[in-house]
């Protein structure tokens, strides 16, 4: 199956999806058919922060039409934050959507963890990963959400993490585990791999991008 990705939101995350899919297809000894449409990260951020779900969905629908014209049979967004408009996008998408939220629901239903902490954009954290039903999701205190959101957006747009951003998110992850009782930390922002770049942590880390990429590969490989 020819897979379409809407990338550029942000650029570093798009590369993570691409590398993951190349690896998964190589392991399956299959040829990857993939086209990426490059969206505007700053436009997405503006619509996320303004709650303009229908406007962003319409923009994504335009990219999906292009991907369909290029031969794609299914499409995925390379950003968990971008999933804020999925309810508006699904009815107008000209291709089936491979949802990262569905992938996470399926993943958490199999690993036996009942309580997780989430980091990402403000929308992802406030909504507790858009209301996942298979696991209890906890987040940072309300007073800390904006700082986490600002650090994440700056990192996603620049495609790199500063030492300050790494320290902030590591401290936030420790707080989710030690204070809020989470059994794992969910990187609910696709670009958080930039901050969590150590080989090991003293707690379980769940990278949404990797879970989503595996789901995309399953669809693509049939």
C-alpha positions in Angstrom: 0.0 0.0 0.0 1.2 3.5 -0.9 1.2 5.5 2.4 0.9 9.2 2.7 2.3 11.3 5.6 1.6 14.9 6.5 4.9 16.0 7.8 6.8 19.2 8.6 4.9 19.5 11.9 7.7 19.5 13.1 10.5 18.6 10.7 12.5 16.5 13.2 9.4 14.4 14.0 8.8 13.7 10.3 12.3 12.3 10.1 11.6 10.0 13.0 8.5 8.6 11.2 10.4 8.2 8.0 13.3 6.4 9.6 11.0 4.1 11.6 9.0 3.1 8.6 12.1 2.4 6.5 13.4 0.2 9.3 10.1 -1.7 9.7 9.7 -2.3 6.0 13.3 -3.5 5.7 12.7 -5.9 8.5 9.7 -7.2 6.6 11.7 -7.4 3.4 9.1 -5.2 1.7 9.4 -2.1 -0.4 8.1 1.1 1.2 5.9 3.2 -1.0 5.7 6.6 0.7 4.9 10.2 -0.1 5.2 13.1 2.4 3.3 16.4 2.1 5.1 19.2 4.0 2.7 21.2 6.2 3.5 24.4 8.0 4.4 23.9 11.7 3.8 27.5 12.7 0.4 27.5 11.1 -0.5 24.4 13.0 0.8 25.9 16.3 -1.3 29.0 15.7 -4.5 26.9 15.1 -3.8 24.7 18.1 -3.3 27.6 20.4 -6.4 29.3 19.0 -8.6 26.2 19.1 -9.2 26.5 15.4 -9.9 22.8 14.7 -12.1 23.2 11.7 -9.6 25.5 10.0 -6.7 23.2 10.5 -8.8 20.2 9.4 -9.6 21.9 6.1 -5.9 22.6 5.6 -5.0 19.0 6.2 -7.8 17.9 3.9 -6.1 19.8 1.1 -2.8 18.0 1.7 -4.7 14.7 1.8 -6.3 15.4 -1.6 -2.8 16.0 -3.0 -1.5 12.7 -1.5 -4.5 10.9 -3.0 -3.8 12.4 -6.4 -0.2 11.1 -6.0 -1.4 7.5 -5.5 -1.6 7.2 -1.7 -4.2 4.9 -0.2 -4.1 5.9 3.4 -2.6 8.8 5.4 -1.2 9.7 8.8 -0.3 12.9 10.7 3.3 13.0 12.0 2.3 14.9 15.1 0.2 13.9 18.2 -0.6 17.6 18.7 -2.1 17.7 15.2 -4.6 15.1 16.3 -6.5 17.9 18.1 -8.5 18.3 14.8 -9.1 14.6 14.0 -12.9 14.7 14.7 -13.2 17.5 12.2 -10.7 16.0 9.7 -12.2 12.4 9.6 -15.5 13.4 7.8 -13.7 15.4 5.1 -10.6 13.4 4.5 -10.5 11.8 1.0 -8.3 9.0 2.4 -8.6 6.7 5.4 -6.7 8.1 8.4 -4.3 6.0 10.4 -4.8 7.6 13.8 -2.1 7.8 16.4 -4.8 7.8 19.1 -6.2 4.5 17.9 -2.7 3.1 17.8 -2.2 4.2 21.5 -5.5 2.7 22.6 -4.5 -0.6 21.1 -1.0 -0.4 22.6 -2.1 0.4 26.1 -4.7 -2.3 26.1 -1.9 -4.9 25.7 0.9 -3.7 28.0 -0.8 -4.0 31.4 -0.2 -0.5 32.6 -3.2 1.3 34.2 -1.8 4.8 34.9 0.5 6.9 32.7 1.8 10.5 32.8 1.7 12.5 29.6 3.9 15.3 28.3 3.3 17.3 25.1 1.4 20.3 23.9 -1.1 22.0 26.2 -4.0 20.4 24.3 -2.5 17.0 24.6 -1.9 17.4 28.4 -5.2 19.1 29.3 -7.2 16.5 27.3 -5.3 13.6 28.9 -4.2 12.4 25.4 -7.6 13.4 23.9 -9.5 11.2 26.4 -7.9 7.7 25.9 -10.1 5.1 27.5 -7.8 2.2 27.9 -5.5 3.8 30.5 -5.7 6.5 33.2 -3.8 9.5 32.1 -2.3 12.1 34.5 -0.6 15.4 33.6 1.3 18.2 35.2 -0.4 20.7 37.5 -2.4 23.4 35.7 0.2 26.1 36.7 2.9 24.2 34.9 1.1 23.4 31.7 1.9 26.6 29.9 5.6 26.3 30.6 5.7 22.8 29.3 3.7 23.8 26.2 6.1 26.7 25.5 9.2 24.6 25.8 7.7 21.9 23.6 6.6 24.3 20.8 10.0 26.0 20.8 11.7 22.7 20.5 9.3 21.4 17.8 9.7 24.4 15.6 13.5 24.6 15.9 14.0 20.8 15.6 16.5 20.7 18.5 16.4 20.6 22.3 18.5 22.9 24.6 19.9 21.8 27.9 17.3 23.9 29.6 14.5 22.1 27.7 16.0 18.6 28.4 16.2 19.4 32.1 12.7 20.8 32.3 11.1 17.7 30.7 13.2 15.3 32.7 12.1 17.0 35.9 8.5 17.0 34.7 8.8 13.2 33.9 10.2 12.5 37.4 7.3 14.5 38.9 4.7 12.5 37.0 6.3 9.2 38.3 7.1 10.2 41.9 4.3 12.6 42.7 1.4 11.6 40.5 1.9 7.9 40.6 2.4 7.2 36.8 3.9 3.9 35.9 5.2 5.2 32.6 5.9 8.6 30.9 4.2 9.0 27.5 5.9 11.3 25.0 2.6 12.7 23.8 4.5 15.3 21.7 6.2 13.7 18.7 9.2 15.9 19.0 9.9 15.0 22.6 12.5 12.5 21.5 14.7 15.5 21.1 14.7 16.0 24.9 14.6 12.3 25.8 17.7 11.3 24.0 19.4 9.2 26.6 19.6 5.4 26.1 18.0 4.7 29.5 15.8 6.4 32.1 14.8 5.2 35.6 11.2 4.9 34.5 9.4 3.5 31.4 9.2 5.9 28.5 6.5 5.3 25.8 7.2 7.2 22.5 3.9 7.8 20.7 5.7 8.3 17.4 7.2 4.8 17.5 3.8 3.3 18.5 2.1 5.2 15.7 4.8 4.3 13.1 4.3 0.6 13.9 0.6 1.0 13.4 1.2 2.7 10.0 3.5 -0.1 9.0 0.9 -2.7 9.9 -1.6 -1.0 7.6 0.8 -0.5 4.8 2.1 -4.0 4.9 -1.4 -5.4 4.9 
